[in-house]
Amino acid sequence: MAAKEKFTDQEFLDYVVRALVDNSDAVKTERKVDEMGVLLSVLVDKDDVGKLIGRNGNTAKALRTLLRVVGLKNHARVNLKIEEPEGSTHVRAPRPPQTNRSVDDVVDDLKL
């Protein structure tokens, strides 16, 4: 039986991101460690940012979840930062204002 290949968190991120984007040669990952844990930064071609973030941020959320699992296996807290490439036209949607609604109000909204 072959020995299991051990991926580091950065190698894992690099592998997955290169599989998602069209211009894999432009992918750059960076790893920093501080008292808060591990921060992985990724920079992709400006045309590939949308693929990396995904509709409603779902791809980015999934990547962050997977990196948390990889971090747990290595006893580290891993966070992901997606760098904004130069010349990018990505516009962030404004966040809705925070309201002071109770949990009961939110649950009532969910009832059909």
Backbone as JSON Lines, residues from 0, in Angstrom:
{"i":0,"aa":"M","n":[0.83,-1.17,0.0],"ca":[0.0,0.0,0.0],"c":[0.89,1.24,0.0]}
{"i":1,"aa":"A","n":[0.56,2.19,-0.84],"ca":[1.35,3.41,-0.96],"c":[1.13,4.3,0.26]}
{"i":2,"aa":"A","n":[2.17,5.03,0.61],"ca":[2.06,5.96,1.74],"c":[1.11,7.09,1.37]}
{"i":3,"aa":"K","n":[0.31,7.54,2.35],"ca":[-0.62,8.63,2.09],"c":[0.17,9.92,1.88]}
{"i":4,"aa":"E","n":[-0.26,10.65,0.85],"ca":[0.36,11.93,0.59],"c":[-0.18,12.94,1.58]}
{"i":5,"aa":"K","n":[0.69,13.69,2.21],"ca":[0.25,14.69,3.17],"c":[0.31,16.07,2.53]}
{"i":6,"aa":"F","n":[-0.85,16.71,2.4],"ca":[-0.91,18.06,1.86],"c":[-0.82,19.05,3.01]}
{"i":7,"aa":"T","n":[-0.08,20.1,2.8],"ca":[-0.14,21.2,3.76],"c":[-1.37,22.02,3.39]}
{"i":8,"aa":"D","n":[-1.79,22.88,4.29],"ca":[-2.96,23.7,4.0],"c":[-2.75,24.57,2.77]}
{"i":9,"aa":"Q","n":[-1.56,25.11,2.6],"ca":[-1.28,25.96,1.44],"c":[-1.27,25.15,0.14]}
{"i":10,"aa":"E","n":[-0.68,23.96,0.18],"ca":[-0.67,23.1,-1.01],"c":[-2.1,22.71,-1.39]}
{"i":11,"aa":"F","n":[-2.91,22.4,-0.4],"ca":[-4.31,22.04,-0.64],"c":[-5.05,23.2,-1.31]}
{"i":12,"aa":"L","n":[-4.91,24.41,-0.75],"ca":[-5.57,25.58,-1.31],"c":[-5.11,25.81,-2.75]}
{"i":13,"aa":"D","n":[-3.81,25.74,-2.98],"ca":[-3.25,25.96,-4.3],"c":[-3.82,24.95,-5.31]}
{"i":14,"aa":"Y","n":[-3.9,23.7,-4.91],"ca":[-4.42,22.64,-5.77],"c":[-5.89,22.89,-6.14]}
{"i":15,"aa":"V","n":[-6.71,23.2,-5.15],"ca":[-8.14,23.39,-5.39],"c":[-8.39,24.64,-6.23]}
{"i":16,"aa":"V","n":[-7.73,25.74,-5.91],"ca":[-7.94,26.99,-6.64],"c":[-7.52,26.83,-8.1]}
{"i":17,"aa":"R","n":[-6.38,26.18,-8.34],"ca":[-5.94,25.97,-9.73],"c":[-6.94,25.14,-10.52]}
{"i":18,"aa":"A","n":[-7.64,24.22,-9.85],"ca":[-8.65,23.41,-10.52],"c":[-9.91,24.23,-10.83]}
{"i":19,"aa":"L","n":[-10.17,25.29,-10.07],"ca":[-11.39,26.08,-10.25],"c":[-11.28,27.17,-11.32]}
{"i":20,"aa":"V","n":[-10.09,27.72,-11.5],"ca":[-9.93,28.89,-12.36],"c":[-9.49,28.5,-13.77]}
{"i":21,"aa":"D","n":[-9.64,29.44,-14.7],"ca":[-9.2,29.21,-16.08],"c":[-7.71,29.47,-16.24]}
{"i":22,"aa":"N","n":[-7.2,30.52,-15.61],"ca":[-5.79,30.9,-15.74],"c":[-5.02,30.43,-14.5]}
{"i":23,"aa":"S","n":[-4.68,29.15,-14.47],"ca":[-4.04,28.59,-13.27],"c":[-2.62,29.1,-13.07]}
{"i":24,"aa":"D","n":[-1.99,29.61,-14.13],"ca":[-0.63,30.14,-13.99],"c":[-0.6,31.42,-13.17]}
{"i":25,"aa":"A","n":[-1.72,32.12,-13.08],"ca":[-1.77,33.39,-12.34],"c":[-2.05,33.2,-10.85]}
{"i":26,"aa":"V","n":[-2.29,31.97,-10.4],"ca":[-2.62,31.71,-9.01],"c":[-1.37,31.86,-8.13]}
{"i":27,"aa":"K","n":[-1.52,32.65,-7.07],"ca":[-0.44,32.82,-6.1],"c":[-1.04,32.67,-4.71]}
{"i":28,"aa":"T","n":[-0.42,31.83,-3.9],"ca":[-0.88,31.68,-2.52],"c":[0.24,32.07,-1.58]}
{"i":29,"aa":"E","n":[-0.17,32.57,-0.43],"ca":[0.8,32.99,0.59],"c":[0.3,32.52,1.94]}
{"i":30,"aa":"R","n":[1.21,32.16,2.81],"ca":[0.85,31.64,4.13],"c":[1.56,32.45,5.21]}
{"i":31,"aa":"K","n":[0.77,32.94,6.17],"ca":[1.33,33.68,7.31],"c":[0.79,33.06,8.59]}
{"i":32,"aa":"V","n":[1.63,32.97,9.58],"ca":[1.23,32.42,10.87],"c":[1.44,33.5,11.93]}
{"i":33,"aa":"D","n":[0.42,33.7,12.77],"ca":[0.54,34.62,13.9],"c":[-0.22,34.05,15.09]}
{"i":34,"aa":"E","n":[-0.44,34.87,16.11],"ca":[-1.1,34.38,17.31],"c":[-2.56,34.0,17.06]}
{"i":35,"aa":"M","n":[-3.15,34.49,15.97],"ca":[-4.54,34.16,15.64],"c":[-4.66,32.85,14.87]}
{"i":36,"aa":"G","n":[-3.56,32.35,14.36],"ca":[-3.58,31.12,13.58],"c":[-2.9,31.3,12.24]}
{"i":37,"aa":"V","n":[-3.39,30.58,11.24],"ca":[-2.81,30.6,9.9],"c":[-3.7,31.45,9.0]}
{"i":38,"aa":"L","n":[-3.09,32.36,8.25],"ca":[-3.82,33.14,7.27],"c":[-3.29,32.77,5.9]}
{"i":39,"aa":"L","n":[-4.16,32.19,5.08],"ca":[-3.81,31.88,3.7],"c":[-4.41,32.95,2.81]}
{"i":40,"aa":"S","n":[-3.58,33.55,1.97],"ca":[-4.05,34.55,1.02],"c":[-3.92,33.96,-0.37]}
{"i":41,"aa":"V","n":[-4.89,34.25,-1.21],"ca":[-4.85,33.76,-2.59],"c":[-5.12,34.93,-3.53]}
{"i":42,"aa":"L","n":[-4.35,34.98,-4.6],"ca":[-4.49,35.99,-5.63],"c":[-4.65,35.27,-6.95]}
{"i":43,"aa":"V","n":[-5.7,35.61,-7.7],"ca":[-5.96,35.0,-9.0],"c":[-6.1,36.1,-10.04]}
{"i":44,"aa":"D","n":[-6.15,35.71,-11.3],"ca":[-6.36,36.64,-12.4],"c":[-7.69,37.36,-12.19]}
{"i":45,"aa":"K","n":[-7.75,38.63,-12.62],"ca":[-8.96,39.42,-12.39],"c":[-10.2,38.79,-13.02]}
{"i":46,"aa":"D","n":[-10.04,38.02,-14.09],"ca":[-11.18,37.37,-14.73],"c":[-11.64,36.12,-13.99]}
{"i":47,"aa":"D","n":[-10.84,35.63,-13.06],"ca":[-11.16,34.4,-12.33],"c":[-11.7,34.63,-10.92]}
{"i":48,"aa":"V","n":[-11.75,35.88,-10.49],"ca":[-12.2,36.17,-9.13],"c":[-13.63,35.67,-8.92]}
{"i":49,"aa":"G","n":[-14.49,35.87,-9.9],"ca":[-15.87,35.42,-9.78],"c":[-15.99,33.92,-9.61]}
{"i":50,"aa":"K","n":[-15.14,33.17,-10.3],"ca":[-15.15,31.71,-10.17],"c":[-14.73,31.3,-8.76]}
{"i":51,"aa":"L","n":[-13.78,32.03,-8.21],"ca":[-13.28,31.7,-6.88],"c":[-14.29,32.05,-5.79]}
{"i":52,"aa":"I","n":[-15.0,33.14,-5.96],"ca":[-15.99,33.56,-4.97],"c":[-17.29,32.77,-5.15]}
{"i":53,"aa":"G","n":[-17.73,32.61,-6.38],"ca":[-18.95,31.85,-6.64],"c":[-20.2,32.66,-6.43]}
{"i":54,"aa":"R","n":[-21.32,32.11,-6.87],"ca":[-22.61,32.79,-6.71],"c":[-22.94,32.9,-5.23]}
{"i":55,"aa":"N","n":[-23.23,34.11,-4.81],"ca":[-23.54,34.42,-3.4],"c":[-22.4,34.04,-2.45]}
{"i":56,"aa":"G","n":[-21.19,33.92,-2.97],"ca":[-20.04,33.59,-2.13],"c":[-19.96,32.14,-1.72]}
{"i":57,"aa":"N","n":[-20.75,31.28,-2.37],"ca":[-20.82,29.88,-1.95],"c":[-19.51,29.12,-2.15]}
{"i":58,"aa":"T","n":[-18.8,29.39,-3.23],"ca":[-17.53,28.7,-3.45],"c":[-16.5,29.12,-2.4]}
{"i":59,"aa":"A","n":[-16.44,30.4,-2.11],"ca":[-15.51,30.89,-1.09],"c":[-15.86,30.31,0.28]}
{"i":60,"aa":"K","n":[-17.15,30.23,0.6],"ca":[-17.58,29.64,1.88],"c":[-17.15,28.17,1.96]}
{"i":61,"aa":"A","n":[-17.34,27.44,0.85],"ca":[-16.96,26.03,0.84],"c":[-15.45,25.88,1.01]}
{"i":62,"aa":"L","n":[-14.67,26.73,0.36],"ca":[-13.22,26.69,0.52],"c":[-12.82,26.94,1.97]}
{"i":63,"aa":"R","n":[-13.46,27.92,2.59],"ca":[-13.14,28.23,3.99],"c":[-13.49,27.06,4.91]}
{"i":64,"aa":"T","n":[-14.61,26.41,4.62],"ca":[-15.0,25.24,5.42],"c":[-13.98,24.12,5.27]}
{"i":65,"aa":"L","n":[-13.59,23.83,4.04],"ca":[-12.59,22.78,3.8],"c":[-11.27,23.11,4.48]}
{"i":66,"aa":"L","n":[-10.86,24.38,4.42],"ca":[-9.6,24.78,5.06],"c":[-9.69,24.66,6.57]}
{"i":67,"aa":"R","n":[-10.87,24.91,7.14],"ca":[-11.04,24.72,8.58],"c":[-10.85,23.25,8.95]}
{"i":68,"aa":"V","n":[-11.37,22.34,8.11],"ca":[-11.21,20.91,8.36],"c":[-9.74,20.52,8.27]}
{"i":69,"aa":"V","n":[-9.06,21.01,7.23],"ca":[-7.62,20.73,7.1],"c":[-6.88,21.26,8.32]}
{"i":70,"aa":"G","n":[-7.26,22.46,8.78],"ca":[-6.63,23.04,9.95],"c":[-6.88,22.23,11.21]}
{"i":71,"aa":"L","n":[-8.1,21.72,11.37],"ca":[-8.4,20.91,12.55],"c":[-7.54,19.66,12.6]}
{"i":72,"aa":"K","n":[-7.32,19.06,11.45],"ca":[-6.47,17.85,11.41],"c":[-5.04,18.16,11.81]}
{"i":73,"aa":"N","n":[-4.62,19.41,11.59],"ca":[-3.25,19.82,11.92],"c":[-3.21,20.69,13.17]}
{"i":74,"aa":"H","n":[-4.32,20.74,13.92],"ca":[-4.41,21.51,15.16],"c":[-4.07,22.98,14.96]}
{"i":75,"aa":"A","n":[-4.64,23.57,13.89],"ca":[-4.41,24.98,13.6],"c":[-5.71,25.62,13.14]}
{"i":76,"aa":"R","n":[-5.84,26.9,13.4],"ca":[-6.99,27.66,12.91],"c":[-6.56,28.3,11.59]}
{"i":77,"aa":"V","n":[-7.26,27.94,10.51],"ca":[-6.88,28.41,9.17],"c":[-7.97,29.33,8.64]}
{"i":78,"aa":"N","n":[-7.56,30.51,8.19],"ca":[-8.47,31.48,7.59],"c":[-8.02,31.77,6.17]}
{"i":79,"aa":"L","n":[-8.98,32.17,5.33],"ca":[-8.7,32.44,3.92],"c":[-9.01,33.89,3.59]}
{"i":80,"aa":"K","n":[-8.07,34.53,2.9],"ca":[-8.27,35.89,2.41],"c":[-8.12,35.85,0.89]}
{"i":81,"aa":"I","n":[-9.14,36.32,0.19],"ca":[-9.09,36.39,-1.27],"c":[-8.67,37.82,-1.62]}
{"i":82,"aa":"E","n":[-7.49,37.94,-2.19],"ca":[-6.94,39.25,-2.53],"c":[-7.65,39.81,-3.76]}
{"i":83,"aa":"E","n":[-7.86,41.1,-3.78],"ca":[-8.46,41.79,-4.92],"c":[-7.36,42.09,-5.93]}
{"i":84,"aa":"P","n":[-7.41,41.48,-7.13],"ca":[-6.35,41.72,-8.11],"c":[-6.42,43.13,-8.69]}
{"i":85,"aa":"E","n":[-5.28,43.63,-9.13],"ca":[-5.22,44.95,-9.74],"c":[-6.03,44.95,-11.02]}
{"i":86,"aa":"G","n":[-6.83,45.98,-11.22],"ca":[-7.66,46.07,-12.41],"c":[-8.97,45.33,-12.3]}
{"i":87,"aa":"S","n":[-9.26,44.8,-11.13],"ca":[-10.5,44.06,-10.93],"c":[-11.68,45.02,-10.94]}
{"i":88,"aa":"T","n":[-12.79,44.56,-11.5],"ca":[-13.99,45.39,-11.53],"c":[-15.04,44.87,-10.57]}
{"i":89,"aa":"H","n":[-14.65,43.95,-9.69],"ca":[-15.59,43.38,-8.72],"c":[-16.07,44.46,-7.77]}
{"i":90,"aa":"V","n":[-17.37,44.55,-7.63],"ca":[-17.96,45.53,-6.73],"c":[-18.67,44.76,-5.63]}
{"i":91,"aa":"R","n":[-18.34,45.07,-4.4],"ca":[-18.98,44.39,-3.28],"c":[-20.38,44.93,-3.08]}
{"i":92,"aa":"A","n":[-21.3,44.02,-2.88],"ca":[-22.68,44.42,-2.6],"c":[-22.74,44.98,-1.18]}
{"i":93,"aa":"P","n":[-23.46,46.05,-0.98],"ca":[-23.57,46.6,0.37],"c":[-24.31,45.63,1.28]}
{"i":94,"aa":"R","n":[-23.87,45.59,2.51],"ca":[-24.51,44.72,3.49],"c":[-25.8,45.37,3.96]}
{"i":95,"aa":"P","n":[-26.82,44.55,4.2],"ca":[-28.06,45.13,4.73],"c":[-27.82,45.65,6.14]}
{"i":96,"aa":"P","n":[-28.53,46.69,6.53],"ca":[-28.33,47.24,7.87],"c":[-28.73,46.22,8.94]}
{"i":97,"aa":"Q","n":[-28.01,46.24,10.04],"ca":[-28.3,45.34,11.16],"c":[-29.56,45.83,11.87]}
{"i":98,"aa":"T","n":[-30.38,44.9,12.26],"ca":[-31.58,45.25,13.02],"c":[-31.5,44.59,14.38]}
{"i":99,"aa":"N","n":[-32.22,45.11,15.3],"ca":[-32.25,44.56,16.66],"c":[-33.5,43.72,16.84]}
{"i":100,"aa":"R","n":[-33.65,42.7,16.0],"ca":[-34.8,41.82,16.09],"c":[-34.49,40.68,17.05]}
{"i":101,"aa":"S","n":[-35.54,40.25,17.73],"ca":[-35.36,39.14,18.66],"c":[-35.38,37.83,17.89]}
{"i":102,"aa":"V","n":[-34.91,36.78,18.51],"ca":[-34.92,35.45,17.91],"c":[-36.36,35.04,17.62]}
{"i":103,"aa":"D","n":[-37.28,35.38,18.5],"ca":[-38.7,35.03,18.32],"c":[-39.26,35.68,17.04]}
{"i":104,"aa":"D","n":[-38.88,36.94,16.78],"ca":[-39.35,37.63,15.57],"c":[-38.84,36.93,14.31]}
{"i":105,"aa":"V","n":[-37.59,36.51,14.34],"ca":[-37.02,35.82,13.2],"c":[-37.69,34.48,12.99]}
{"i":106,"aa":"V","n":[-37.92,33.74,14.06],"ca":[-38.58,32.43,13.96],"c":[-39.99,32.6,13.44]}
{"i":107,"aa":"D","n":[-40.71,33.65,13.89],"ca":[-42.07,33.9,13.4],"c":[-42.07,34.15,11.89]}
{"i":108,"aa":"D","n":[-41.03,34.82,11.38],"ca":[-40.92,35.07,9.93],"c":[-40.76,33.77,9.16]}
{"i":109,"aa":"L","n":[-40.16,32.78,9.78],"ca":[-39.91,31.52,9.1],"c":[-41.13,30.61,9.05]}
{"i":110,"aa":"K","n":[-42.11,30.85,9.9],"ca":[-43.29,30.0,9.94],"c":[-44.12,30.22,8.68]}
{"i":111,"aa":"L","n":[-44.59,29.13,8.13],"ca":[-45.39,29.21,6.9],"c":[-46.86,29.29,7.2]}
